[in-house]
Amino acid sequence: MLEAAALCLICPTATSASVVTLKLKGDGADITMYTLLINLMVALVVPIFVPLINHHSSDLGFLQYFWQIMAKVFPLLICPLIAAQLVRLFLPRLHKLLTSFHDLAFYLWAVALGIAIAVTVRSIVHTNHSIGELFAIAVVSLVCCALQFGLGRLIGRHYQTPVSSCQALGQKNTVFAIWLGYTFLNPVTSIAGGFYSIWHNLYNTYQLRKQATGKNRKSVKQ
């Protein structure tokens, strides 16, 4: 249970957090920069963190851990960032065309969400652990999810960035969490990432629904 909680807490922000943040009228630039930094920080911290709780993995060195994690972080985060900058600098017409589709990122996120849910279902279906253990991990992941969204909202209110801070702490790269748990920790802890995916996407759905309802009410009043 402690490994599952640690996995939910140390997991970095999802790359799709900026999409939801923009939909919720938050600061997309701030959360994009935070997502980049926190993913790089996790790549540095996890190689130190894992041997402390999983002695069976202590035979691997820091650099081996680091390169394994960067192999996951680079194609998901750094490579798209570099590609976007190259398109902006050398293909301005294509850049202008892509940025004209304002909701494109949202629909791409929806596709990625479907893939993440599929990974979640697969990890739950193929486990050999009892219903009691799965339920306990689900509760732990729910508590971690509520704690991080709540803490993010609290910090954000202090700095006048409630939406971006809330999403930065609460919306996690759960596919990375599943891989991290399955690769370096007790494999059952990977299910925590799957359950977390369900909880944070339910809350995001609630927020987006609330945002849309608020818009509809304003349009009716006008």
BELRATA-V510428 format. One line per field, one symbol per residue. psi: psi as a letter, one per 40 degrees, with the letter a starting at -180 (. if undefined). Layout:
psi->???
This chain:
psi->dddddddddehiiidedddddddefahdddddddddddddddddddddddddegeeeeeiiddddddddddddddddddddddddddddegdddddddeegdeddddddddddddddddddddddeieiiddddddddddddddddddddddddddddeffdddddddddhigdddddddddddahddddddddddddddddddddddddddddddddddd.
